[in-house]
Amino acid sequence: MTGRWRGIALFAAVALLVLAVAPAALDPFRLGLLTKYLCFAIAALGIGLAWGQGGMLTLGQGVFFGLGGYSMAMYLKLHDAGPGNLPDFMVWSGVEELPLLWKPFASPVFAIAAAVLVPAATAALLGYLIFRQRVRGAYFAILSQALAAAFVIWLVGRQGLTGGTNGLTHFYDVFGRDPEDDGTKRGFYFVVALVLGTLYLLARQLVKSRFGRLLVAVRDGEDRVRFLGYNAAAVKTIAFAVSAAIAGIAGALYVPVVGIISPSLLGVVPSIELVVAVAIGGRYSLGGAVLGGVLLNWAHTAFSEQYPSGWVYLQGLLFILVIVLVPGGIAGAVRQAGDAIARRRPGVRPEPPPAADAAERKEAATA
């Protein structure tokens, strides 16, 4: 079986597991948790595109997740309040008139579009300003981390506009459905799963396109690409904007699923946790990034339930073990195991590894 058909078979098997087996096997509570994990997996997919394929270590992905989440939450709060009324938190904060920024979000179409376009536009502007100055590596990571910290400070300081520390919560109607109803939660699960699958296929197609090959070339040798006449800054900016749009979609889906969006979900620590998830799953593989997003959040829940006072250490140990033993993440280890098995079969030569394999070998050598 060729690599292409193996990929199709694997995707079909995972789709069957997610769309048929999981809903039948899990109770509503656990299915709701899995829905939340899939939202984080969507955000991790964006990081896999930016970091794994483009070499941009973004430690501020929570900003774009938050922009998408607040866009959706603003519409839901206005919908719950009704025409001409203020959201409950504004009443408590002494706001007497709906802020101008909120008014367009009375439209669900505008809110959904903003959840995608605002993060993408923000990332495109930042990328234009940063990458044209040839800022990269640790310097870019620090800048993105500072952006996340500044964004959280701004949100907390705007109580009457953003809900402050508490954020936006208590949504009673989500597109005509009760968010607490088991049937609604089940519907959320299928929507999130289908969006994740669609975004994965689109991202995979992008990576396999000419632009994707150019993005990997920029990651592995940006100066060489520039000397060949390509605009490396534009390539990185586009990839960064696409990654931000994916994170915005994840945030917009997260709000009705969990019922809250707050600064505590968007800061430096949540952004770093997403990067850790991608590293565990395998940052050079889009599928690995998705797997890491689900696995780390599942470990978060499992460890916190079993070891309430020490789950953080167990989560950190999981990350250390993966980085030390398999620097390429779980996806990298699976690929290496497959190559080793293929070499043992007489007359069978393993298929050439993807472009990320060289980067994995280099990373393993320096670890």
Helices and strands as residue ranges (DSSP letters): H 3-16, I 17-21, H 22-25, H 28-47, I 48-53, H 61-81, H 88-92, G 103-106, H 108-131, H 138-156, H 159-162, G 164-166, E 168-169, H 182-208, H 210-227, H 232-258, E 260-261, G 263-265, H 268-281, H 286-306, H 311-325, H 329-344, H 356-366
